[in-house]
Amino acid sequence: MEQQEIDAYIQRAKQKYGKEPLGIDIKIDGEFVELTYDFGSQPFHRIRRITGYLVGSLERFNDGKRAEEHDRVKHSI
């Protein structure tokens, strides 16, 4: 495979995913090419159910939802 074609696959990953991959596995089967991108480890974001909504953080809540979250009763085990 030519370097120009490999560079095109890297450019495709940048456009599609918004970042450059750390590595690419390229498998060629006749005229078909299978690409597997390696972007490294992804950060884990905690999701909680608060006031009936699945949220990762409270920053997008309006004043009413923030007050509802503040006033809720937290149960202990």
Distance bins in CASP14 RR format, pairs under 12 A and 6 or more apart:
PFRMAT RR
TARGET T0000
AUTHOR 0000-0000-0000
RMODE 2
METHOD distances of the structure
MODEL  1
1 7 0 0 0 0 0 1 0 0 0 0 0
1 8 0 0 0 0 0 1 0 0 0 0 0
1 9 0 0 0 0 1 0 0 0 0 0 0
1 24 0 0 0 0 0 1 0 0 0 0 0
1 26 1 0 0 1 0 0 0 0 0 0 0
1 27 0 0 0 0 0 1 0 0 0 0 0
1 28 1 0 0 1 0 0 0 0 0 0 0
1 33 0 0 0 0 1 0 0 0 0 0 0
1 35 0 0 0 0 0 1 0 0 0 0 0
2 8 0 0 0 0 1 0 0 0 0 0 0
2 9 0 0 0 0 0 1 0 0 0 0 0
2 26 0 0 0 0 0 1 0 0 0 0 0
3 9 0 0 0 0 0 1 0 0 0 0 0
3 10 0 0 0 0 0 1 0 0 0 0 0
4 10 0 0 0 0 0 1 0 0 0 0 0
4 11 0 0 0 0 0 1 0 0 0 0 0
5 11 0 0 0 0 0 1 0 0 0 0 0
5 12 0 0 0 0 0 1 0 0 0 0 0
5 24 0 0 0 0 0 1 0 0 0 0 0
5 26 0 0 0 0 1 0 0 0 0 0 0
5 28 0 0 0 0 0 1 0 0 0 0 0
5 33 0 0 0 0 1 0 0 0 0 0 0
5 35 0 0 0 0 0 1 0 0 0 0 0
6 12 0 0 0 0 0 1 0 0 0 0 0
6 13 0 0 0 0 0 1 0 0 0 0 0
6 21 0 0 0 0 0 1 0 0 0 0 0
6 23 0 0 0 0 0 1 0 0 0 0 0
6 24 1 0 0 1 0 0 0 0 0 0 0
6 25 0 0 0 0 0 1 0 0 0 0 0
6 26 1 0 0 1 0 0 0 0 0 0 0
6 28 0 0 0 0 0 1 0 0 0 0 0
6 33 0 0 0 0 0 1 0 0 0 0 0
6 35 0 0 0 0 0 1 0 0 0 0 0
7 13 0 0 0 0 0 1 0 0 0 0 0
7 14 0 0 0 0 0 1 0 0 0 0 0
7 20 0 0 0 0 0 1 0 0 0 0 0
7 24 0 0 0 0 0 1 0 0 0 0 0
8 14 0 0 0 0 0 1 0 0 0 0 0
8 15 0 0 0 0 0 1 0 0 0 0 0
8 24 0 0 0 0 0 1 0 0 0 0 0
8 26 0 0 0 0 0 1 0 0 0 0 0
8 33 0 0 0 0 0 1 0 0 0 0 0
8 35 0 0 0 0 0 1 0 0 0 0 0
9 15 0 0 0 0 0 1 0 0 0 0 0
9 16 0 0 0 0 0 1 0 0 0 0 0
9 20 0 0 0 0 0 1 0 0 0 0 0
9 21 0 0 0 0 1 0 0 0 0 0 0
9 23 0 0 0 0 0 1 0 0 0 0 0
9 24 1 0 0 1 0 0 0 0 0 0 0
9 25 0 0 0 0 0 1 0 0 0 0 0
9 26 1 0 0 1 0 0 0 0 0 0 0
9 28 0 0 0 0 0 1 0 0 0 0 0
9 33 1 0 0 1 0 0 0 0 0 0 0
9 34 0 0 0 0 0 1 0 0 0 0 0
9 35 1 0 1 0 0 0 0 0 0 0 0
9 36 0 0 0 0 0 1 0 0 0 0 0
9 37 0 0 0 0 1 0 0 0 0 0 0
10 16 0 0 0 0 0 1 0 0 0 0 0
10 17 0 0 0 0 0 1 0 0 0 0 0
10 18 0 0 0 0 0 1 0 0 0 0 0
10 19 0 0 0 0 0 1 0 0 0 0 0
10 20 1 0 0 1 0 0 0 0 0 0 0
10 21 1 0 0 1 0 0 0 0 0 0 0
10 22 0 0 0 0 0 1 0 0 0 0 0
10 23 0 0 0 0 1 0 0 0 0 0 0
10 24 1 0 0 1 0 0 0 0 0 0 0
10 26 0 0 0 0 0 1 0 0 0 0 0
10 35 0 0 0 0 0 1 0 0 0 0 0
10 37 0 0 0 0 1 0 0 0 0 0 0
10 38 0 0 0 0 0 1 0 0 0 0 0
11 17 0 0 0 0 0 1 0 0 0 0 0
11 18 0 0 0 0 0 1 0 0 0 0 0
11 20 0 0 0 0 1 0 0 0 0 0 0
11 21 0 0 0 0 0 1 0 0 0 0 0
11 24 0 0 0 0 0 1 0 0 0 0 0
12 18 0 0 0 0 0 1 0 0 0 0 0
12 20 0 0 0 0 0 1 0 0 0 0 0
12 21 0 0 0 0 0 1 0 0 0 0 0
12 24 0 0 0 0 1 0 0 0 0 0 0
12 26 0 0 0 0 0 1 0 0 0 0 0
12 33 0 0 0 0 0 1 0 0 0 0 0
12 35 0 0 0 0 1 0 0 0 0 0 0
12 37 0 0 0 0 1 0 0 0 0 0 0
13 19 0 0 0 0 1 0 0 0 0 0 0
13 20 1 0 0 1 0 0 0 0 0 0 0
13 21 1 0 1 0 0 0 0 0 0 0 0
13 22 0 0 0 0 0 1 0 0 0 0 0
13 23 0 0 0 0 1 0 0 0 0 0 0
13 24 1 0 0 1 0 0 0 0 0 0 0
13 25 0 0 0 0 0 1 0 0 0 0 0
13 26 0 0 0 0 0 1 0 0 0 0 0
13 35 1 0 0 1 0 0 0 0 0 0 0
13 36 0 0 0 0 0 1 0 0 0 0 0
13 37 1 0 1 0 0 0 0 0 0 0 0
13 38 0 0 0 0 0 1 0 0 0 0 0
13 39 0 0 0 0 1 0 0 0 0 0 0
14 20 1 0 1 0 0 0 0 0 0 0 0
14 21 0 0 0 0 1 0 0 0 0 0 0
14 24 0 0 0 0 0 1 0 0 0 0 0
14 37 0 0 0 0 0 1 0 0 0 0 0
14 39 0 0 0 0 0 1 0 0 0 0 0
15 21 0 0 0 0 0 1 0 0 0 0 0
16 35 0 0 0 0 0 1 0 0 0 0 0
16 37 0 0 0 0 1 0 0 0 0 0 0
16 39 0 0 0 0 0 1 0 0 0 0 0
17 24 0 0 0 0 0 1 0 0 0 0 0
17 35 0 0 0 0 0 1 0 0 0 0 0
17 37 1 0 0 1 0 0 0 0 0 0 0
17 38 0 0 0 0 0 1 0 0 0 0 0
17 39 1 0 0 1 0 0 0 0 0 0 0
17 40 0 0 0 0 0 1 0 0 0 0 0
17 42 0 0 0 0 0 1 0 0 0 0 0
18 37 0 0 0 0 0 1 0 0 0 0 0
18 39 0 0 0 0 1 0 0 0 0 0 0
19 37 0 0 0 0 1 0 0 0 0 0 0
19 38 0 0 0 0 0 1 0 0 0 0 0
19 39 1 0 0 1 0 0 0 0 0 0 0
19 40 0 0 0 0 0 1 0 0 0 0 0
19 42 0 0 0 0 0 1 0 0 0 0 0
20 37 0 0 0 0 1 0 0 0 0 0 0
20 38 0 0 0 0 0 1 0 0 0 0 0
20 39 0 0 0 0 1 0 0 0 0 0 0
20 40 0 0 0 0 0 1 0 0 0 0 0
21 35 0 0 0 0 1 0 0 0 0 0 0
21 36 0 0 0 0 1 0 0 0 0 0 0
21 37 1 0 1 0 0 0 0 0 0 0 0
21 38 1 0 1 0 0 0 0 0 0 0 0
21 39 1 0 1 0 0 0 0 0 0 0 0
21 40 0 0 0 0 1 0 0 0 0 0 0
22 36 0 0 0 0 0 1 0 0 0 0 0
22 37 0 0 0 0 1 0 0 0 0 0 0
22 38 1 0 1 0 0 0 0 0 0 0 0
22 39 1 0 0 1 0 0 0 0 0 0 0
22 40 1 0 1 0 0 0 0 0 0 0 0
22 41 0 0 0 0 0 1 0 0 0 0 0
23 35 0 0 0 0 0 1 0 0 0 0 0
23 36 0 0 0 0 1 0 0 0 0 0 0
23 37 1 0 0 1 0 0 0 0 0 0 0
23 38 1 0 1 0 0 0 0 0 0 0 0
23 39 0 0 0 0 1 0 0 0 0 0 0
23 40 0 0 0 0 1 0 0 0 0 0 0
24 33 0 0 0 0 0 1 0 0 0 0 0
24 34 0 0 0 0 0 1 0 0 0 0 0
24 35 1 0 0 1 0 0 0 0 0 0 0
24 36 1 0 0 1 0 0 0 0 0 0 0
24 37 1 0 1 0 0 0 0 0 0 0 0
24 38 1 0 0 1 0 0 0 0 0 0 0
24 39 0 0 0 0 0 1 0 0 0 0 0
25 33 0 0 0 0 0 1 0 0 0 0 0
25 34 0 0 0 0 1 0 0 0 0 0 0
25 35 1 0 0 1 0 0 0 0 0 0 0
25 36 1 0 1 0 0 0 0 0 0 0 0
25 37 0 0 0 0 1 0 0 0 0 0 0
25 38 1 0 0 1 0 0 0 0 0 0 0
26 32 0 0 0 0 0 1 0 0 0 0 0
26 33 1 0 0 1 0 0 0 0 0 0 0
26 34 1 0 0 1 0 0 0 0 0 0 0
26 35 1 0 0 1 0 0 0 0 0 0 0
26 36 0 0 0 0 1 0 0 0 0 0 0
26 37 0 0 0 0 0 1 0 0 0 0 0
26 38 0 0 0 0 0 1 0 0 0 0 0
27 33 1 0 0 1 0 0 0 0 0 0 0
27 34 1 0 1 0 0 0 0 0 0 0 0
27 35 0 0 0 0 1 0 0 0 0 0 0
27 36 1 0 0 1 0 0 0 0 0 0 0
28 34 1 0 0 1 0 0 0 0 0 0 0
28 35 0 0 0 0 0 1 0 0 0 0 0
44 56 0 0 0 0 0 1 0 0 0 0 0
45 54 0 0 0 0 0 1 0 0 0 0 0
45 55 0 0 0 0 0 1 0 0 0 0 0
45 56 1 0 0 1 0 0 0 0 0 0 0
45 57 0 0 0 0 1 0 0 0 0 0 0
46 54 0 0 0 0 0 1 0 0 0 0 0
46 55 0 0 0 0 1 0 0 0 0 0 0
46 56 1 0 0 1 0 0 0 0 0 0 0
46 57 0 0 0 0 1 0 0 0 0 0 0
47 53 0 0 0 0 0 1 0 0 0 0 0
47 54 1 0 1 0 0 0 0 0 0 0 0
47 55 1 0 0 1 0 0 0 0 0 0 0
47 56 1 0 1 0 0 0 0 0 0 0 0
47 57 0 0 0 0 1 0 0 0 0 0 0
48 54 1 0 0 1 0 0 0 0 0 0 0
48 55 1 0 0 1 0 0 0 0 0 0 0
48 56 1 0 0 1 0 0 0 0 0 0 0
48 57 0 0 0 0 1 0 0 0 0 0 0
48 58 0 0 0 0 1 0 0 0 0 0 0
48 69 0 0 0 0 0 1 0 0 0 0 0
48 72 0 0 0 0 0 1 0 0 0 0 0
48 74 0 0 0 0 0 1 0 0 0 0 0
49 55 1 0 0 1 0 0 0 0 0 0 0
49 56 0 0 0 0 0 1 0 0 0 0 0
49 69 0 0 0 0 0 1 0 0 0 0 0
49 72 0 0 0 0 0 1 0 0 0 0 0
50 56 0 0 0 0 1 0 0 0 0 0 0
50 57 0 0 0 0 0 1 0 0 0 0 0
50 58 1 0 0 1 0 0 0 0 0 0 0
50 60 0 0 0 0 0 1 0 0 0 0 0
50 61 0 0 0 0 1 0 0 0 0 0 0
50 65 0 0 0 0 1 0 0 0 0 0 0
50 66 0 0 0 0 0 1 0 0 0 0 0
50 68 0 0 0 0 1 0 0 0 0 0 0
50 69 1 0 1 0 0 0 0 0 0 0 0
50 70 0 0 0 0 0 1 0 0 0 0 0
50 71 0 0 0 0 0 1 0 0 0 0 0
50 72 1 0 0 1 0 0 0 0 0 0 0
50 74 0 0 0 0 0 1 0 0 0 0 0
51 58 0 0 0 0 1 0 0 0 0 0 0
51 61 0 0 0 0 1 0 0 0 0 0 0
51 62 0 0 0 0 0 1 0 0 0 0 0
51 64 0 0 0 0 1 0 0 0 0 0 0
51 65 1 0 0 1 0 0 0 0 0 0 0
51 66 0 0 0 0 1 0 0 0 0 0 0
51 67 0 0 0 0 0 1 0 0 0 0 0
51 68 1 0 1 0 0 0 0 0 0 0 0
51 69 1 0 1 0 0 0 0 0 0 0 0
51 70 0 0 0 0 0 1 0 0 0 0 0
51 71 0 0 0 0 1 0 0 0 0 0 0
51 72 1 0 0 1 0 0 0 0 0 0 0
51 73 0 0 0 0 0 1 0 0 0 0 0
52 61 0 0 0 0 0 1 0 0 0 0 0
52 65 0 0 0 0 0 1 0 0 0 0 0
52 68 0 0 0 0 1 0 0 0 0 0 0
52 69 0 0 0 0 0 1 0 0 0 0 0
52 72 0 0 0 0 0 1 0 0 0 0 0
53 60 0 0 0 0 0 1 0 0 0 0 0
53 61 0 0 0 0 1 0 0 0 0 0 0
53 62 0 0 0 0 0 1 0 0 0 0 0
53 65 1 0 0 1 0 0 0 0 0 0 0
53 68 0 0 0 0 0 1 0 0 0 0 0
53 69 0 0 0 0 1 0 0 0 0 0 0
55 61 1 0 0 1 0 0 0 0 0 0 0
55 65 0 0 0 0 1 0 0 0 0 0 0
55 66 0 0 0 0 0 1 0 0 0 0 0
55 69 0 0 0 0 1 0 0 0 0 0 0
57 66 0 0 0 0 0 1 0 0 0 0 0
57 69 0 0 0 0 0 1 0 0 0 0 0
58 64 0 0 0 0 0 1 0 0 0 0 0
58 65 1 0 0 1 0 0 0 0 0 0 0
58 66 1 0 0 1 0 0 0 0 0 0 0
58 67 0 0 0 0 0 1 0 0 0 0 0
58 68 0 0 0 0 0 1 0 0 0 0 0
58 69 1 0 0 1 0 0 0 0 0 0 0
58 70 0 0 0 0 1 0 0 0 0 0 0
58 72 0 0 0 0 0 1 0 0 0 0 0
59 65 0 0 0 0 0 1 0 0 0 0 0
59 66 0 0 0 0 1 0 0 0 0 0 0
59 69 0 0 0 0 0 1 0 0 0 0 0
60 66 0 0 0 0 0 1 0 0 0 0 0
61 67 0 0 0 0 1 0 0 0 0 0 0
61 68 0 0 0 0 1 0 0 0 0 0 0
61 69 1 0 0 1 0 0 0 0 0 0 0
61 70 0 0 0 0 0 1 0 0 0 0 0
62 68 0 0 0 0 1 0 0 0 0 0 0
62 69 0 0 0 0 0 1 0 0 0 0 0
63 69 0 0 0 0 0 1 0 0 0 0 0
63 70 0 0 0 0 0 1 0 0 0 0 0
64 70 0 0 0 0 1 0 0 0 0 0 0
64 71 0 0 0 0 1 0 0 0 0 0 0
65 71 0 0 0 0 0 1 0 0 0 0 0
65 72 0 0 0 0 0 1 0 0 0 0 0
66 72 0 0 0 0 0 1 0 0 0 0 0
END
